[in-house]
């Protein structure tokens, strides 16, 4: 369900996933039977009880009621402070905003199934997911619910894993994930992100003295200032090594945003501008780190905006998947 179908005018290319899939099928994986590398998620199976593993009862109740429209307007920032529509044109909508819940539940299911496949295969990549800004009692930053924590807690509840890591390399801090998992020693979080800018562009406390949840710390936070791009890879490497002190997990969930890319088209990602080569190095660093330690890894696409973002995923998957398929054939 592309966002444009809801009249939402955020610069997300509706064919991003399709482009990644086609580029792999016609390029690096052209000689591999599709059944060996591509699966279609079922999109159904997540319900209220799953959402309650990460969100409050009152928020879940609002999502499953007519209030969903109001929650969608807030989450996708479709109304500005004057009450005017912002990046939103209802006249272009083919679907009601209430269908955004169906869309969100399908994404959570995709992330959950990717975790299961990763546990079986060692690696799996979901062309979707990464809704890391949703906090317990409301959605934020285009994220209606937090698929990452919901999926991991469901896998934990089923007894398939005890401990997990979330490694978040999206341009924006994984603030919702940090809030939901704060004090939960079974899910350890690392976020490397823009040191300034959204969601860290408001004060830590508002005029009434209320705390801004976006400042809730992850287990490891690595803020990268504008101009510090050459330090990105060394700082990430150091952060991954620090994660080891928590003990190795049964599963790692990687929030693989391509939005730190210098050609990303979302205004709020401007402060961080990594090259195509640096992003491939980033992904391979994480992949090798986890593979060397036999930690199964589930990856989600997360943020990536504009006409070029799809290439970042193809570069990584085009390198990793043929190698994995060769190894499995040799076994």
N, C-alpha and C positions, 0 to 999 in steps of 0.2 A: 504494500500500500504506500506508494510514494506520497510525500507530504504535500506535493502540489495538488493531489486529489482532494485535500482538505482546504485548499485555498491558502496554504501556508507557503510563504515566498522566501524561505531560507535557502541560501545557495548550495543545497545538497543536490548533486546530480542524481536524478532518479534512476539512472542506468549504471551507477557506479559498480554495483555487485555484478551486473550482467557483463560489464566490460572486463572485469577481472576474470570472470569465468571464461568468457570468449577468448581472451588473450592467452590464458593458460591452455585451453583446449586446442587452439590453433598454433600455439608456439611450443613452449617447453614440454607439454604433456601430449603433443599431437600423436605420438606413437603408443601412448598408454591407454588401454581400454578405460572408458570413463567410469565404469562400475568399480574400478580399483581406487579411484581417487575422489569421486564426487558422490555425495549423498544429499537427498532433499529432506530437510527437517520436517517433522510432522505438523508443527505449528499449533498443535492443540494439546492440552493436558495440564496447563497451569491454572489453578483456581485461587479462590480467596485465601484458603488456608496456607498456600505457598507464599502469597504476598505478606501475610502476617508474620512470616519469619524475619522480615526486614522492616515492615511498615506498621504504623499504629492502627488500631481497630477503627478509630474515627476516620482516618484517611482512606482506609480500604472501603469503609462504608460509603464515603463520598464518591469514590471511583465507581462503585456499583450502584449509583443513583443518578438522578438528573443533574446533580452537582458536577458530574464529570465535565460538562461543557466549561464551567467556570474554572475547574482545575486545569483543563487543557489551555485555556486562554492565558493562565498564569505561567504554566510550565513552558509554553512555547513563546512567551513574551509577545503576545499578539495585540496587546493594548498598551499604549504608552501612558505616562503620568497624567496626561490631559483627558484620557478616555478615548482617544482616537485609535483606530486600527494601525498596527505596526507590523510591517512585513506580512500582511494578511488581507486577502481579498475574498470575502465569502462568495462573491459572484462567480469565482472560478472553481468553487468547491463542487466535487461530484459525490462526496461522502459527508455525513454529519461529523462534527467533532467528537461525538460520543464513540465513534468507531476507532478513535485513537487508543481506547482501552484494549479493544480486540487486537490491534496492531502491537501494543506493548506486551500483551500476554503471549503472542506468537513469538516475539523476540526473546522473551524470558525462556520459553520452551527451547528455542534454538540454542541459547547459551547453555542451558541444562543438558541438552542432548550432546552438545560439543564436549562438555565435561565428561560425560559417559564414554564417548568415543575415545577421548584422550586417555582415559583410564585403561581402555582395552588396547589401544594402538600405540600409545606413547605420545601421540601428537594429533591435534585436530584444530582446524581453523574455521570459524564461523564468519560467513560474509554478512555480518550484522552484529548487533549487540554493543555493549559498552556504555550503558546508561548510568554513568558514575556520579551524576550530580543530584539524583533524587535522594532526599533525606527521609527520616522516618515518617514525618507527618505532612509532607507536600513534595510535589515534583518541582524540578528546576532545570534550567539550562537545556531545554529540549528533552529532558529525561523524566518520563511520567512515573516510572518505578525503577528500582535498582536491580537490574537483571543479574548483576555479578554476585551480590550477596544472597539474593533469593536462590539462585542456582546452586551456589556452594552449600548453603544451609540445607537445601533439599537433599543434596548428595550426602551430606553429613548425617541427616536424619535417617537416611536409608542405610546407614552403616557402611557405606562404600569407602569413605575417607574419614579421618579424624582431623587432620590439620591441613590448612591450605595457605598459599600465598596469593596475593593479588599484586601484580607488577604493572603499574599504570604509566605508560609513556605518551599518553595523549598530551596535547599542548597545555590543556587546562588542568589544574589540580583536581584530583579525585576526591573532592570534598564530601560528597554525599556518602561515599564508601567509608571515608574516615569517621564520619559521624556515626554511621550504623554499626561499624565494627569496633568502635572505641571501647577498650576494656575487654574485648573478646580475644583471648590469647590463642584461640584455635584458628583465627584468620589474621595473618600478618600482612601489612600493606606497605608498599613502596610506591611513591608518586614522584616522578621527575617532571617538572612543568615550568611554565613561565613564572618567574619570581614576582612579577607585578602584572596588573591587568586582571580582567575577569577570571575567576570569581573573587579575586583578592583586591578588587578596586574600591571596595567600600571599607569604612573604618572597622576595626576589630570590635568596637562597641558603638552602638548608635546613641543618639542624643538622650534617649531614655535609660541608657546604661545597659541595654540588652546585648548579649554576646552574639556576634555574627558566626553562625555555625561553620561557615567556610574556612575559618581559621582553626578548626579542630585538627590536631596533628594526625597524620598517618604515622605508622611505626617509623618509617623513614621518609622524610620529605627532602627533596633536592630542588631548590629553586634556581632557575637559570636566568640570569639577567640578560637584557639585550646586549649583544657584543661578546657574550661569554660562550657563544656556540662552539669554539674550539675546545672548551672544557667539558662539553656535554658527555662525550663517550667516556673519558676518564672518571668523571663523577658518577656516571651510571655504573661503571665497573666496580667502583668503590662501594656504592650502595648495595649492589647485588652481594658483594662479599660480606657486608654488614648483616644482610638478611640471614646469612648462615648461622649467626649466633643464636637465632631463635630455634634452631634445629630444623632439619630438612622436612618439607611438607610431603603429603601424599599426592598433592596436585598443585600446580601453579596455574593461575588464570592471568593471561597477559592482555592488557587493555591497549591494543596496538594502534592508537590513533595516528593517522598520517598527517594530522593538521600542524605539526611543527615544520612541515615542508615550506620552503621559501616561496613556493608558488600557490600556497593555499589561499582561498578567496574569502575566508571568513574574517571580517574586520578585526575581531578580538584575538586572532592568532598572530597578528603582525609582529609583536615583540620577540617572537622566537622564529628564526629562519634557518632551518637546516637544509643542506643540499640533499639531492637524491642519493648520493654516495654515502653521506653520513647516516641517512635513515636506514639504508641497507646494512651498514655496519652496526647500527643500533640493534636491529632485529636479529642479525646473526650472532651478535654478542649474547643476547638473552637466550636465544635458541641453544647455542653451544654450552652456555653456562648450565642450563637446565638439563640438557642431554647428557653432558659429562657426569652429572650427579644422579642420573636415572630418575629424574623427576618428570612425571607425565605433564605435558603442558597443553592447556586449552587456550586458544587465542580468539579474541573478538576484534572486530574491525574498528569500533569506536569512531572518533571524529575524523573527518576528511572532507574538505569542502571545495567545490569548484571543478573545473574541467580536467585538471591534471592529477587529482589525488589518487585515482585508481592505479596509476603506474607504480606507486610505492609498494602496494600489496603484491603486484605481479612480480616485481623484482625479487622480493623475499620468497614468495611461494614457488616461483619458477626456479629458484636455487635449491630449495629444501625438498620439495615434493619428488622430483625425479630421483634424487639421491635416496630418499626413503623407499621409493618403489623398487629401485634397483636392489637395495639391501634385502627387502622382503622377498624378492624373487630368488636371490642367492640362497636364502634360508629355505 
